[in-house]
Amino acid sequence: MNRLQFETSPYLLQHAHNPVEWHAWKPEAFEKARREDKPILVSIGYSTCHWCHVMERESFEDEQTAAIMNEHFVNIKVDREERPDVDHIYMEACQIISGSGGWPLNCFLLPDGRPFYAGTYYPPQPAHNRPSWIQLLHHISGLYREKRSTVEDQAKQLTEIIKNSDESLVRRSWSGVETSSALNPVSLQNAFQRLKESFDETDGGFGGAPKFPGAMNLQFLLRYEQYFDAPEALDHVVFSLENMIGGGIYDQLGGGFARYATDKAWLVPHFEKMLYDNALLVRAMSEAYQRTGLDLFRETIEETLQWVDREMTHPEGGFFSALDADSEGVEGKFYLWDKAEIDALLGESAVHFHALYGVSEAGNWEHRNILWRPIDEDEYAHLQGWDEEKLPALRREWKELLMTERAKRVRPGLDDKILLGWNAMMASAYAGAYAALGTEAYRETAERNIRFLLGAMKREDGQGLYHTWKDGRAQYDAFLDDYALLVEALLDVYSITFNTEYLELARKWTEYTLAHFLDNESKMFYFTGASQQDIPLRRKDLYDLAMPSGNSTMACNLLRLRLWLDEPKYGELAVAMLQRVKELLERHPGSFGMWMTAMMLAVFPPKEIAVVGKEWEKWSRSILGRYLPHKVMMASERGDERYPLLAGKEGGDKTYIYVCESYACQMPVDTLEAFAQLVEGKRVKCMAWIIFRSKNI
């Protein structure tokens, strides 16, 4: 019996009618394996994964293949987004065994859950030096029956390697380093120089194909330019974002970014759209807009959030997870165009559309056209003799016509489960967009999402939160990433509303995370809570990859809360965490983007800003629009003794802005112009301080 029909995950439901007797990751599957003395096959993927769909069609829907799987194995299907803890463990096993990983991930386990073999995609017939899936099944089954002791030894060794990998990573990083050693700007300078080696000076971004956006690294570069007076860092951010926005990785009609480009020039995307990628990119673009004021960034933020509102938002305020790359079984079909289609729709203006969006008879990918922007639009408009209103009007007309036509096509599949951490990232993105653009709807959306998460994800016993929600059903205990990203979102939403309820909720969930996830010996957080019993081991994730790690996010949260709440223990823990990854950060900055932001917060004390008085709302709105990435700000009509930043401060009939930094406060100012002079002047002083520190380390 295929038991996936009782699940809510879109990925698991995709497999609910396979002839394979799939189980979900539940105790009864392991009990069955022990009872029948069979190895377990755990197959891990996600709903928008192209090669997961391919392997399903080729193998899991095949009756003969399913019969072999059912006879020799207990088969478990896992949605990696629903159970990232399971995915992390067995992906590590796969990478240890094969040197690489990916999805679909197929891992073979003992009945107690320990892995002994793992791989990714296997074809139905031998190809490319890979055995067929059926050949592998027979081989693994034979090993389990005939060489049990060898299999058990392999499982024991592999589990020990996985168990020790996180600890050894941290130990290698800080062995020989005094825990009292000061963090300093030199680490950030070293990290920047190493990251600079990966700059793609031709197309923007980092490294070669396949090319991922690297939003966290872009945010680091924006901060680096501020503190180290490094215009090359800002130049690379602007160049990279402009190329991404102009490339096929960005949906030129509907908004939103695909997960990555398969080429280095950003032309050919892997067409799936993930919520978290777009959240990170909106955050990066919001900061880039604050820093530069470029209309391109504002327009792209607006278009991307329109896509989120239109296609990725549940009526109750949650955000869906992803859009598939495929429609009608063909990757990218929904997004591709023939020249003749566009000619018929746009008429005489089609010639201009083709020039501006790179459309040709031959196409640029598999004989069809991915829309992109190969030429400078303003220059083209000038050559045509158009006034400044002509091109924007044409673009609006083109988009309306093409979007109407595209809506008639079969849409890519929607993964409509709602994940706590991913939603929190998008709430932060909306908060950042509100800070940059001042669009009231963005603030409202961020607050609505927070209310939804704290209600829908709440455990029945009131102890903690759930990780995922769909169709009114929340399940699976939340992971470190969920709590860390929720705290970050609460702080970000507090930073635009100044409603202290959000600040106190951030304190509450920080304390919960400390109690249930912190390893006091290593000063790092486990990915899973102390009470979780359905996995073979607990891991600590350090790397910032497609998403920021829970540990780096918590380090940032702790440093911010340290100032808002005057809690020294938060800052002390964050510094201890940073000391343990400092060497790794310098050597591999591309994998430690959020950690570098945390290091910035630790090395360069944030500006502490208090706005107090009758005009606090208007003045704080003005301050939010400035690029002040490392600020801790509070605003109120009157002082508040609960918080040091507001204690003893009264505005009366006037409004004052107080600015403190490094335990020193400036005289309050009573105009926004005076505030602007103050913070601009402080940047020069900060630079002098950096140089002084650098020479005396």
Phi and psi in degrees as a GROMACS rama.xvg file:
@    title "Ramachandran Plot"
@    xaxis  label "Phi"
@    yaxis  label "Psi"
@TYPE xy
-84.3341  113.671  ASN-2
-91.2454  2.62799  ARG-3
-71.6969  -14.1477  LEU-4
-63.047  -18.0294  GLN-5
-93.1172  1.40765  PHE-6
-93.7807  169.824  GLU-7
-109.975  -18.833  THR-8
-60.1923  127.47  SER-9
-56.436  -36.3201  PRO-10
-66.3416  -46.1269  TYR-11
-64.8056  -38.2343  LEU-12
-67.1143  -27.0799  LEU-13
-60.9945  -27.9602  GLN-14
-102.35  6.83013  HIS-15
-68.0369  -18.1677  ALA-16
-113.292  12.2002  HIS-17
-64.7991  151.234  ASN-18
-70.8761  -11.3623  PRO-19
-67.145  137.676  VAL-20
-83.2657  73.7299  GLU-21
-71.9408  142.937  TRP-22
-113.067  155.507  HIS-23
-81.4171  171.702  ALA-24
-75.7963  85.6219  TRP-25
-140.443  159.608  LYS-26
-55.8939  -34.1969  PRO-27
-63.0072  -28.3327  GLU-28
-67.2262  -41.5955  ALA-29
-71.4489  -36.184  PHE-30
-62.8881  -40.3186  GLU-31
-64.1048  -42.3302  LYS-32
-63.2263  -41.1686  ALA-33
-67.3897  -42.3585  ARG-34
-64.671  -41.2352  ARG-35
-96.9572  0.559911  GLU-36
52.6449  54.2302  ASP-37
-119.273  148.778  LYS-38
-70.7077  159.287  PRO-39
-103.388  134.389  ILE-40
-103.544  118.043  LEU-41
-108.405  121.445  VAL-42
-111.93  120.583  SER-43
-117.721  134.703  ILE-44
-161.566  -159.016  GLY-45
-153.666  162.214  TYR-46
-67.5578  -25.6784  SER-47
-101.182  15.2659  THR-48
-84.7186  116.926  CYS-49
-61.1026  -49.0769  HIS-50
-73.2968  -21.5655  TRP-51
-64.8462  -42.8968  CYS-52
-62.8463  -40.6313  HIS-53
-62.5433  -46.7714  VAL-54
-67.4295  -32.877  MET-55
-62.1829  -48.4001  GLU-56
-61.9881  -41.5774  ARG-57
-77.757  -35.8148  GLU-58
-121.914  -51.2222  SER-59
-74.1886  -19.8434  PHE-60
-92.1498  -3.4694  GLU-61
-87.5297  125.768  ASP-62
-61.6553  -42.7185  GLU-63
-64.2815  -45.5041  GLN-64
-63.4332  -43.8822  THR-65
-61.1077  -38.1742  ALA-66
-61.8776  -40.6947  ALA-67
-65.6081  -44.972  ILE-68
-61.2627  -43.6293  MET-69
-68.6184  -33.733  ASN-70
-73.852  -38.6536  GLU-71
-106.592  -10.6233  HIS-72
-139.571  156.747  PHE-73
-96.0331  121.15  VAL-74
-104.841  125.379  ASN-75
-120.143  131.975  ILE-76
-104.689  135.386  LYS-77
-130.345  131.483  VAL-78
-85.0948  113.6  ASP-79
-62.9137  -24.9938  ARG-80
-80.0248  -27.3161  GLU-81
-81.1642  -35.1686  GLU-82
-129.066  69.498  ARG-83
-63.0104  -25.561  PRO-84
-63.5436  -43.5514  ASP-85
-65.4414  -45.4798  VAL-86
-59.7497  -43.5008  ASP-87
-59.7565  -44.1408  HIS-88
-63.6972  -49.1918  ILE-89
-81.977  -22.1963  TYR-90
-67.9762  -38.46  MET-91
-60.7156  -41.8674  GLU-92
-60.7292  -43.9922  ALA-93
-62.3964  -42.4024  CYS-94
-69.1528  -34.1646  GLN-95
-66.6973  -42.8436  ILE-96
-72.7645  -45.5135  ILE-97
-109.72  -13.5421  SER-98
83.4678  0.866653  GLY-99
-150.455  174.324  SER-100
-154.419  -176.571  GLY-101
150.637  -173.956  GLY-102
-128.359  142.271  TRP-103
-68.4189  142.768  PRO-104
-105.778  123.064  LEU-105
-119.603  116.546  ASN-106
-126.204  137.867  CYS-107
-105.42  130.727  PHE-108
-124.044  155.105  LEU-109
-71.3221  163.763  LEU-110
-59.0687  -17.9874  PRO-111
-89.8946  2.93203  ASP-112
97.0403  -4.9796  GLY-113
-77.9102  133.92  ARG-114
-81.4645  148.095  PRO-115
-130.17  -13.3254  PHE-116
-156.913  149.998  TYR-117
-156.094  152.1  ALA-118
-159.428  -172.074  GLY-119
-114.891  -116.564  THR-120
-78.572  136.372  TYR-121
-127.232  133.307  TYR-122
-78.6286  165.853  PRO-123
-72.9696  -21.1576  PRO-124
-127.796  149.405  GLN-125
-54.9274  135.242  PRO-126
-164.252  147.197  ALA-127
53.9611  43.8374  HIS-128
62.9713  21.3077  ASN-129
-113.276  139.173  ARG-130
-70.1949  163.382  PRO-131
-71.7819  162.901  SER-132
-61.3001  -41.3808  TRP-133
-65.7238  -41.216  ILE-134
-59.239  -43.2769  GLN-135
-64.8139  -41.7169  LEU-136
-59.553  -46.19  LEU-137
-64.0048  -39.9442  HIS-138
-64.2705  -47.6195  HIS-139
-65.64  -42.0337  ILE-140
-61.0186  -42.1178  SER-141
-64.4124  -42.1875  GLY-142
-59.9164  -43.7152  LEU-143
-64.0194  -38.433  TYR-144
-75.8764  -41.795  ARG-145
-102.681  -21.6751  GLU-146
-132.151  53.987  LYS-147
-59.9198  -42.5001  ARG-148
-64.1865  -36.9317  SER-149
-64.9101  -43.1347  THR-150
-63.1038  -43.034  VAL-151
-67.0501  -37.5808  GLU-152
-63.5408  -41.5808  ASP-153
-61.5611  -43.2686  GLN-154
-63.7686  -41.0654  ALA-155
-63.1799  -47.5831  LYS-156
-65.0274  -43.4653  GLN-157
-63.903  -42.0005  LEU-158
-64.1815  -39.5484  THR-159
-65.1008  -40.6705  GLU-160
-61.9777  -45.7085  ILE-161
-62.7632  -44.2901  ILE-162
-60.8021  -37.8123  LYS-163
-90.6616  -10.727  ASN-164
-64.0545  -42.88  SER-165
-65.5486  -45.5197  ASP-166
-64.4836  -42.2586  GLU-167
-67.5191  -33.3193  SER-168
-61.1482  -46.8765  LEU-169
-68.2432  -42.2598  VAL-170
-62.1035  -42.0567  ARG-171
-62.799  -34.86  ARG-172
-68.0126  -41.5397  SER-173
-118.452  11.8118  TRP-174
-62.8488  131.882  SER-175
84.8375  -5.51822  GLY-176
-95.9137  126.672  VAL-177
-65.0443  132.182  GLU-178
-66.6777  -16.6161  THR-179
-88.9883  -3.26623  SER-180
-62.7407  138.563  SER-181
-75.3239  143.499  ALA-182
-76.6835  146.197  LEU-183
-150.109  165.88  ASN-184
-62.8269  -22.4961  PRO-185
-59.6038  -37.5805  VAL-186
-59.1839  -40.7799  SER-187
-70.3933  -36.7576  LEU-188
-65.2227  -41.2689  GLN-189
-64.2662  -42.034  ASN-190
-63.1825  -41.6141  ALA-191
-62.0196  -44.464  PHE-192
-62.3136  -39.3372  GLN-193
-69.0314  -42.2072  ARG-194
-63.7543  -36.3057  LEU-195
-59.628  -31.4267  LYS-196
-61.9687  -23.5576  GLU-197
-94.6466  -1.9144  SER-198
-58.2238  130.781  PHE-199
-90.2317  103.305  ASP-200
-75.598  -13.0671  GLU-201
-89.5983  -44.4825  THR-202
-121.329  -0.964292  ASP-203
83.258  170.552  GLY-204
80.0285  -158.937  GLY-205
-131.625  129.049  PHE-206
72.5471  -163.271  GLY-207
-111.258  -160.196  GLY-208
-79.2793  148.097  ALA-209
-67.4127  146.509  PRO-210
-116.007  123.984  LYS-211
-100.664  153.695  PHE-212
-61.0895  -36.5625  PRO-213
66.3234  44.5031  GLY-214
-60.9983  -38.1341  ALA-215
-65.0882  -35.6347  MET-216
-69.565  -34.0775  ASN-217
-65.0626  -40.143  LEU-218
-64.4811  -38.5378  GLN-219
-60.6614  -44.312  PHE-220
-63.1408  -37.4996  LEU-221
-60.1851  -43.379  LEU-222
-68.7717  -40.0036  ARG-223
-61.0783  -41.7923  TYR-224
-59.893  -37.8829  GLU-225
-65.8256  -44.6813  GLN-226
-90.4588  -23.0358  TYR-227
-115.811  8.32592  PHE-228
50.2458  54.8633  ASP-229
-116.058  86.0659  ALA-230
-59.4871  -27.0573  PRO-231
-62.9826  -30.0505  GLU-232
-67.4802  -46.2778  ALA-233
-64.5554  -41.2992  LEU-234
-57.5977  -40.6617  ASP-235
-71.4703  -33.9875  HIS-236
-62.3287  -50.9146  VAL-237
-62.693  -46.3027  VAL-238
-60.7202  -43.0385  PHE-239
-66.0055  -48.2392  SER-240
-64.5527  -40.3448  LEU-241
-60.7271  -41.6081  GLU-242
-69.9806  -38.2593  ASN-243
-64.7175  -46.7703  MET-244
-63.0407  -34.1704  ILE-245
-83.9033  -5.83851  GLY-246
-93.3795  176.393  GLY-247
-71.8182  -14.8691  GLY-248
-65.511  -21.7386  ILE-249
-100.567  132.684  TYR-250
-73.7797  102.525  ASP-251
-67.8047  -18.3393  GLN-252
-98.27  -50.942  LEU-253
-99.3923  -7.49808  GLY-254
80.8464  162.063  GLY-255
94.1994  147.255  GLY-256
-103.894  142.736  PHE-257
-75.8585  167.294  ALA-258
-65.0923  -42.7577  ARG-259
-161.528  168.991  TYR-260
-103.158  141.363  ALA-261
-82.2885  -11.5429  THR-262
-120.142  166.295  ASP-263
-78.8037  -13.7028  LYS-264
-94.6763  8.50377  ALA-265
68.9843  13.5083  TRP-266
-78.0917  -49.314  LEU-267
-103.564  108.216  VAL-268
-84.417  160.247  PRO-269
-86.7637  114.038  HIS-270
-72.2292  -4.5394  PHE-271
-68.1724  143.968  GLU-272
-113.254  123.178  LYS-273
-106.762  142.565  MET-274
-59.9646  -44.307  LEU-275
-68.411  -37.2649  TYR-276
-59.8554  -44.6134  ASP-277
-69.9273  -33.5191  ASN-278
-62.3038  -47.4466  ALA-279
-64.1815  -40.2101  LEU-280
-71.3369  -36.2534  LEU-281
-62.9929  -40.2131  VAL-282
-62.2202  -46.186  ARG-283
-63.6679  -43.0769  ALA-284
-67.6718  -34.3863  MET-285
-62.8689  -43.5148  SER-286
-68.2342  -39.2511  GLU-287
-63.6876  -36.5891  ALA-288
-67.8955  -42.6356  TYR-289
-57.507  -39.2881  GLN-290
-76.2209  -36.1382  ARG-291
-113.154  -27.6888  THR-292
71.4935  15.6551  GLY-293
-70.7916  127.372  LEU-294
-60.777  -31.6599  ASP-295
-57.3179  -40.2394  LEU-296
-69.6003  -42.2442  PHE-297
-60.038  -47.6367  ARG-298
-60.9738  -39.8401  GLU-299
-72.5143  -37.0079  THR-300
-58.2029  -48.8356  ILE-301
-62.5698  -44.349  GLU-302
-65.1332  -40.6429  GLU-303
-66.6614  -42.3664  THR-304
-73.0453  -27.0086  LEU-305
-63.2687  -40.9607  GLN-306
-62.0919  -43.4653  TRP-307
-61.1953  -46.2721  VAL-308
-60.9635  -41.1864  ASP-309
-77.9798  -39.9271  ARG-310
-120.469  -14.36  GLU-311
-123.473  15.7939  MET-312
-119.607  127.152  THR-313
-76.1462  147.358  HIS-314
-55.0222  -26.2238  PRO-315
-88.0915  -4.06801  GLU-316
113.929  -5.31557  GLY-317
-81.4664  164.257  GLY-318
-111.877  136.749  PHE-319
-73.3936  167.563  PHE-320
-88.1569  -44.4419  SER-321
-165.935  159.263  ALA-322
-112.362  137.431  LEU-323
-65.7219  155.576  ASP-324
-75.6187  -28.2321  ALA-325
-101.26  149.698  ASP-326
-142.418  139.485  SER-327
53.4172  33.0321  GLU-328
75.7147  7.78879  GLY-329
-120.491  126.648  VAL-330
-65.9689  127.581  GLU-331
76.9045  2.46614  GLY-332
-57.1111  -36.865  LYS-333
-61.8522  -29.3624  PHE-334
-100.609  -6.32799  TYR-335
-94.5831  153.25  LEU-336
-136.125  144.641  TRP-337
-92.2438  147.019  ASP-338
-58.5463  -39.9516  LYS-339
-63.3791  -35.2767  ALA-340
-59.1006  -46.2221  GLU-341
-69.7843  -39.4307  ILE-342
-55.854  -44.9005  ASP-343
-66.3622  -33.2406  ALA-344
-82.8867  -37.5227  LEU-345
-102.178  -14.0276  LEU-346
64.3217  -134.865  GLY-347
-63.6377  -30.0834  GLU-348
-77.3975  -5.17589  SER-349
-59.8136  -33.7452  ALA-350
-60.1896  -36.8158  VAL-351
-72.3632  -39.8621  HIS-352
-59.9591  -45.0349  PHE-353
-59.5887  -41.4688  HIS-354
-66.6157  -41.9708  ALA-355
-78.6825  -25.393  LEU-356
-118.304  18.0543  TYR-357
64.9544  37.1715  GLY-358
-94.86  135.383  VAL-359
-141.101  166.901  SER-360
-62.7733  -40.4577  GLU-361
-76.2955  -23.3203  ALA-362
81.06  169.82  GLY-363
-119.549  0.584368  ASN-364
-156.829  114.952  TRP-365
49.794  44.504  GLU-366
68.7624  12.0379  HIS-367
-128.699  177.834  ARG-368
-112.741  125.102  ASN-369
-88.4792  127.543  ILE-370
-74.4269  133.114  LEU-371
-152.565  178.743  TRP-372
-120.68  89.7378  ARG-373
-80.8087  -14.7953  PRO-374
-128.636  164.86  ILE-375
-73.497  118.34  ASP-376
-66.8295  -41.48  GLU-377
-65.233  -40.4987  ASP-378
-64.5975  -40.9867  GLU-379
-62.9774  -44.5487  TYR-380
-61.3638  -38.9688  ALA-381
-64.1561  -42.8049  HIS-382
-64.1506  -30.0781  LEU-383
-81.9205  -8.42291  GLN-384
75.357  23.8786  GLY-385
-81.3794  147.569  TRP-386
-77.8382  173.652  ASP-387
-68.7608  -15.4437  GLU-388
-89.7933  -17.1279  GLU-389
-65.4081  -51.6486  LYS-390
-65.9481  -46.4085  LEU-391
-56.7339  -37.8801  PRO-392
-66.626  -41.6625  ALA-393
-63.0932  -43.0896  LEU-394
-61.5887  -42.36  ARG-395
-61.9018  -43.1812  ARG-396
-63.7465  -46.1588  GLU-397
-60.7145  -47.0506  TRP-398
-62.508  -41.6288  LYS-399
-62.065  -44.6011  GLU-400
-67.4029  -45.1006  LEU-401
-73.7785  -36.4675  LEU-402
-65.468  -38.0418  MET-403
-62.5463  -42.1465  THR-404
-68.4222  -42.3162  GLU-405
-64.3559  -32.0878  ARG-406
-63.8531  -18.255  ALA-407
-78.8701  -13.9426  LYS-408
-78.9944  163.69  ARG-409
-69.6276  124.196  VAL-410
-78.81  152.447  ARG-411
-61.9023  153.215  PRO-412
-64.4916  143.434  GLY-413
-105.074  125.174  LEU-414
-88.838  103.301  ASP-415
-98.4043  17.6544  ASP-416
-74.8514  154.022  LYS-417
-115.749  118.876  ILE-418
-105.542  134.852  LEU-419
-57.8116  -54.8845  LEU-420
-64.1201  -43.7405  GLY-421
-64.4935  -39.6066  TRP-422
-63.3622  -41.7291  ASN-423
-61.4421  -37.5288  ALA-424
-61.9434  -41.3772  MET-425
-71.5167  -33.7617  MET-426
-60.7409  -42.1147  ALA-427
-62.0917  -38.5171  SER-428
-63.6664  -43.577  ALA-429
-63.3582  -39.0563  TYR-430
-63.3337  -43.2704  ALA-431
-64.546  -38.4058  GLY-432
-65.9816  -37.8431  ALA-433
-63.3493  -43.7472  TYR-434
-59.2995  -40.7693  ALA-435
-77.4496  -41.8115  ALA-436
-107.192  -21.5538  LEU-437
76.7099  15.0714  GLY-438
-76.4763  114.388  THR-439
-59.3334  -34.6047  GLU-440
-61.2282  -29.016  ALA-441
-68.6984  -41.8675  TYR-442
-62.0787  -44.3042  ARG-443
-61.8631  -40.3178  GLU-444
-65.907  -42.5302  THR-445
-60.8512  -46.0752  ALA-446
-66.2614  -39.9531  GLU-447
-62.5045  -40.9647  ARG-448
-65.4269  -41.6177  ASN-449
-60.8047  -44.0439  ILE-450
-61.3531  -42.084  ARG-451
-60.8835  -47.9242  PHE-452
-61.6538  -45.3986  LEU-453
-70.047  -20.6854  LEU-454
-90.4825  -54.3596  GLY-455
-69.5538  -32.1424  ALA-456
-92.3075  0.895616  MET-457
-71.7469  130.718  LYS-458
-67.2664  151.833  ARG-459
-62.2292  -32.7234  GLU-460
-85.7552  0.826371  ASP-461
77.2575  0.049409  GLY-462
-100.377  92.7806  GLN-463
90.2442  -174.048  GLY-464
-128.532  164.762  LEU-465
-96.5987  161.408  TYR-466
-87.072  -36.7459  HIS-467
-137.969  151.508  THR-468
-141.809  136.2  TRP-469
-157.811  136.231  LYS-470
52.9932  40.4579  ASP-471
80.5611  4.32216  GLY-472
-119.085  117.198  ARG-473
-100.115  144.363  ALA-474
-157.469  167.829  GLN-475
66.4322  122.139  TYR-476
-56.7626  140.249  ASP-477
-64.3375  151.782  ALA-478
-102.643  174.465  PHE-479
-53.4143  -47.1158  LEU-480
-55.6132  -40.4809  ASP-481
-60.3784  -49.5928  ASP-482
-67.8421  -42.0254  TYR-483
-62.0962  -46.294  ALA-484
-70.5831  -31.5521  LEU-485
-65.7048  -45.5218  LEU-486
-60.0821  -43.7555  VAL-487
-58.3309  -44.9544  GLU-488
-63.6599  -40.8043  ALA-489
-61.0375  -40.8902  LEU-490
-67.374  -39.3415  LEU-491
-67.7374  -39.3929  ASP-492
-72.0235  -36.6329  VAL-493
-57.9181  -39.8994  TYR-494
-66.8057  -14.3155  SER-495
-111.269  -14.3992  ILE-496
-110.889  -29.5255  THR-497
60.3662  27.9288  PHE-498
-87.6636  111.608  ASN-499
-67.7032  -10.1095  THR-500
-57.9708  -39.8411  GLU-501
-67.408  -37.505  TYR-502
-65.4969  -41.5724  LEU-503
-69.9729  -34.2642  GLU-504
-65.8051  -37.1398  LEU-505
-62.9885  -40.627  ALA-506
-61.8282  -45.9807  ARG-507
-58.3886  -49.235  LYS-508
-77.6795  -21.6776  TRP-509
-66.7961  -46.0313  THR-510
-62.7756  -38.2271  GLU-511
-62.0847  -43.1517  TYR-512
-65.7101  -41.613  THR-513
-59.6431  -40.9472  LEU-514
-72.3263  -31.8371  ALA-515
-109.952  -12.5809  HIS-516
-126.105  -20.006  PHE-517
-75.5905  134.112  LEU-518
-96.646  108.276  ASP-519
-65.7365  -23.6385  ASN-520
-74.0736  -50.2696  GLU-521
-86.507  -12.969  SER-522
63.7542  24.3499  LYS-523
-119.969  164.845  MET-524
-101.917  138.547  PHE-525
-71.3725  154.181  TYR-526
-72.6187  -32.2391  PHE-527
-111.205  154.596  THR-528
-72.4194  162.043  GLY-529
-63.9235  -25.8018  ALA-530
-90.3176  -5.47365  SER-531
-75.5442  127.951  GLN-532
-119.436  -0.0502245  GLN-533
-100.811  21.5705  ASP-534
-130.527  154.472  ILE-535
-73.2469  -19.5756  PRO-536
-161.423  161.148  LEU-537
-101.373  137.127  ARG-538
-118.008  161.22  ARG-539
-119.588  124.919  LYS-540
-101.38  129.606  ASP-541
-112.36  -32.9389  LEU-542
-73.2971  141.592  TYR-543
-93.8782  105.83  ASP-544
-110.16  -114.572  LEU-545
-64.9605  -31.823  ALA-546
-126.309  156.448  MET-547
-65.6134  144.65  PRO-548
-72.785  156.556  SER-549
-62.6492  -33.8679  GLY-550
-68.307  -46.3246  ASN-551
-66.173  -37.1881  SER-552
-65.3775  -40.7751  THR-553
-65.6208  -36.6845  MET-554
-60.155  -44.3814  ALA-555
-62.8103  -45.4604  CYS-556
-58.7465  -45.4078  ASN-557
-63.19  -39.7591  LEU-558
-67.5005  -36.563  LEU-559
-70.4168  -45.8925  ARG-560
-65.1096  -31.008  LEU-561
-52.7083  -41.0721  ARG-562
-83.5109  -41.7537  LEU-563
-63.0657  -41.4878  TRP-564
-105.021  -2.10099  LEU-565
53.9812  51.4925  ASP-566
-113.63  94.2225  GLU-567
-57.0297  -30.9102  PRO-568
-62.302  -30.7664  LYS-569
-66.3763  -47.2909  TYR-570
-64.8543  -38.707  GLY-571
-63.1282  -41.6707  GLU-572
-66.304  -43.2347  LEU-573
-61.3275  -41.6866  ALA-574
-64.4972  -41.5013  VAL-575
-60.7292  -40.3778  ALA-576
-62.6271  -44.6302  MET-577
-66.6716  -36.5486  LEU-578
-60.1199  -31.2845  GLN-579
-80.4302  -16.6224  ARG-580
-115.27  3.46136  VAL-581
-55.9758  -46.5378  LYS-582
-67.1953  -39.6503  GLU-583
-63.1742  -41.9801  LEU-584
-59.5117  -41.8075  LEU-585
-68.5923  -35.8661  GLU-586
-82.778  -34.5235  ARG-587
-130.945  59.6387  HIS-588
-61.296  -29.45  PRO-589
-62.2658  -20.8645  GLY-590
-104.89  10.8764  SER-591
-136.836  41.0105  PHE-592
-59.7178  -46.7517  GLY-593
-72.3627  -33.2585  MET-594
-60.2715  -38.2772  TRP-595
-65.8486  -35.6958  MET-596
-64.0085  -41.5321  THR-597
-62.2851  -41.0295  ALA-598
-61.6224  -40.4604  MET-599
-57.0762  -45.7565  MET-600
-61.795  -35.1907  LEU-601
-77.5869  -37.9811  ALA-602
-80.8787  -41.7899  VAL-603
-111.13  103.751  PHE-604
-54.7091  132.764  PRO-605
-64.6235  155.816  PRO-606
-73.5196  129.6  LYS-607
-101.366  115.841  GLU-608
-120.59  130.443  ILE-609
-123.548  128.868  ALA-610
-112.957  118.327  VAL-611
-132.551  128.061  VAL-612
139.857  -175.978  GLY-613
-64.759  -31.9317  LYS-614
-95.6625  22.7336  GLU-615
-60.5959  -36.8214  TRP-616
-67.9616  -47.5829  GLU-617
-63.9188  -44.3872  LYS-618
-70.3747  -40.3742  TRP-619
-66.0554  -34.9053  SER-620
-60.6014  -40.9166  ARG-621
-65.1653  -41.3379  SER-622
-67.392  -36.8948  ILE-623
-59.8243  -30.3916  LEU-624
-72.6001  -13.2214  GLY-625
-82.7909  152.453  ARG-626
-84.5474  94.1306  TYR-627
-128.604  77.2328  LEU-628
-64.5941  -30.3829  PRO-629
-110.613  71.557  HIS-630
-125.153  147.343  LYS-631
-118.856  114.599  VAL-632
-126.359  139.682  MET-633
-130.217  148.997  MET-634
-146.388  137.41  ALA-635
-164.755  160.092  SER-636
-70.152  -29.1029  GLU-637
-141.755  169.383  ARG-638
-67.2593  168.421  GLY-639
-146.53  113.142  ASP-640
-68.544  -12.2701  GLU-641
-71.5238  -21.9455  ARG-642
-125.495  124.154  TYR-643
-54.2358  -34.3987  PRO-644
-67.7746  -24.9945  LEU-645
-106.244  -10.932  LEU-646
-63.9516  132.593  ALA-647
73.0145  10.4577  GLY-648
-109.708  126.219  LYS-649
-131.974  138.992  GLU-650
-94.1308  -31.8355  GLY-651
64.7915  -136.236  GLY-652
-78.0121  -12.082  ASP-653
-109.09  176.507  LYS-654
-122.677  133.805  THR-655
-123.147  149.014  TYR-656
-116.48  124.612  ILE-657
-107.002  133.712  TYR-658
-126.84  123.753  VAL-659
-125.057  153.852  CYS-660
-162.087  135.91  GLU-661
53.8017  45.6171  SER-662
64.601  20.9662  TYR-663
-131.566  136.92  ALA-664
-114.583  143.228  CYS-665
-85.4218  163.771  GLN-666
-63.4075  140.108  MET-667
-62.5876  149.329  PRO-668
-116.952  154.534  VAL-669
-120.915  19.1709  ASP-670
-141.103  152.892  THR-671
-67.2769  -30.9256  LEU-672
-64.8193  -41.6186  GLU-673
-66.7286  -36.9599  ALA-674
-62.2293  -44.0064  PHE-675
-59.5025  -43.6665  ALA-676
-63.449  -36.9638  GLN-677
-65.5322  -48.6061  LEU-678
-74.4641  -31.1003  VAL-679
-68.2518  -39.9664  GLU-680
-65.793  -36.6364  GLY-681
-63.0824  -29.3052  LYS-682
-64.4854  -40.7471  ARG-683
-62.794  -45.0005  VAL-684
-62.4029  -38.4441  LYS-685
-62.9946  -40.5372  CYS-686
-63.658  -42.5708  MET-687
-61.4094  -38.5544  ALA-688
-64.177  -40.2199  TRP-689
-61.5458  -47.1585  ILE-690
-62.1997  -43.1997  ILE-691
-59.3079  -47.139  PHE-692
-61.1183  -42.1584  ARG-693
-62.4692  -33.2358  SER-694
-81.3001  -10.8973  LYS-695
-121.829  24.4161  ASN-696
